[in-house]
Amino acid sequence: MMSDKTQLLDEIDTVIAPKRFLDLRYFTYVVLAMLLVLVVVFPKIYIQQQIYFKSRDIAKLNVEYETLQEENKIIGASVESIKFKNQILDTLF
């Protein structure tokens, strides 16, 4: 009696929810889908990373450029001061 019930339940399970086995074709579809996603996503990630590093280098060079401009102004002022002192000293002696 018990085996009849389990047998009937097993048959109902196979009709309602048939068991699916993963075959080689399904596996190849999954692998191809993953490869397609990688082919689409990897270049985007690579390009964004390169843009980030280049912009970081540009920002660093911009800071160095501004620093050098300020140093150039200070050195120019110092040169003008030295020229002025030399002109005054040359006229005195």
C-alpha positions as CSV (number, residue, x, y, z in Angstrom):
1,M,0.0,0.0,0.0
2,M,2.8,2.4,0.9
3,S,4.7,1.6,-2.2
4,D,1.7,2.3,-4.3
5,K,1.4,5.8,-2.8
6,T,5.1,6.5,-3.4
7,Q,4.9,5.2,-6.9
8,L,1.9,7.3,-7.6
9,L,3.6,10.4,-6.2
10,D,6.7,9.7,-8.2
11,E,4.7,9.5,-11.4
12,I,2.9,12.7,-10.6
13,D,6.2,14.4,-9.9
14,T,7.5,13.3,-13.3
15,V,4.4,14.7,-15.0
16,I,4.2,18.0,-13.1
17,A,7.9,18.8,-12.9
18,P,10.0,16.6,-15.2
19,K,13.6,16.3,-14.2
20,R,16.0,18.1,-16.4
21,F,19.5,16.9,-16.8
22,L,22.3,19.3,-17.8
23,D,23.7,18.2,-21.1
24,L,26.7,19.3,-23.1
25,R,24.6,21.7,-25.2
26,Y,23.4,23.6,-22.2
27,F,26.9,23.8,-20.8
28,T,28.2,25.2,-24.1
29,Y,25.4,27.9,-24.1
30,V,26.3,28.9,-20.6
31,V,30.0,29.2,-21.5
32,L,29.3,31.1,-24.7
33,A,27.0,33.5,-22.8
34,M,29.7,34.1,-20.2
35,L,32.3,34.7,-22.9
36,L,30.0,37.2,-24.6
37,V,29.5,39.1,-21.4
38,L,33.3,39.2,-20.8
39,V,34.0,40.3,-24.4
40,V,31.5,43.2,-23.9
41,V,32.4,44.2,-20.3
42,F,36.2,43.8,-20.3
43,P,37.0,46.5,-22.8
44,K,34.7,48.9,-20.9
45,I,36.5,48.2,-17.6
46,Y,39.9,48.5,-19.3
47,I,39.1,51.8,-21.0
48,Q,37.7,53.3,-17.8
49,Q,40.8,52.2,-15.9
50,Q,43.1,53.7,-18.4
51,I,41.1,57.0,-18.4
52,Y,41.4,57.1,-14.6
53,F,45.2,56.6,-14.6
54,K,45.7,59.2,-17.4
55,S,43.5,61.7,-15.6
56,R,45.4,61.1,-12.4
57,D,48.7,61.7,-14.3
58,I,47.4,64.8,-15.9
59,A,46.2,66.2,-12.5
60,K,49.7,65.5,-11.1
61,L,51.4,67.2,-14.0
62,N,49.0,70.2,-13.7
63,V,49.9,70.7,-10.0
64,E,53.6,70.5,-10.9
65,Y,53.1,73.0,-13.8
66,E,51.4,75.5,-11.4
67,T,54.1,75.1,-8.9
68,L,56.8,75.7,-11.5
69,Q,54.9,78.8,-12.7
70,E,54.9,80.2,-9.1
71,E,58.6,79.4,-8.7
72,N,59.3,81.2,-12.0
73,K,57.5,84.3,-10.8
74,I,59.5,84.3,-7.6
75,I,62.8,83.8,-9.4
76,G,61.9,86.5,-11.9
77,A,61.2,88.9,-9.1
78,S,64.5,87.9,-7.5
79,V,66.3,88.5,-10.8
80,E,64.7,91.9,-11.2
81,S,65.7,92.8,-7.6
82,I,69.3,91.8,-8.3
83,K,69.4,93.8,-11.6
84,F,68.0,96.8,-9.8
85,K,70.6,96.5,-7.0
86,N,73.4,96.1,-9.6
87,Q,72.2,99.2,-11.5
88,I,72.2,101.2,-8.3
89,L,75.6,100.0,-7.3
90,D,77.1,100.6,-10.7
91,T,75.9,104.2,-10.7
92,L,77.3,104.8,-7.2
93,F,80.8,103.5,-8.0
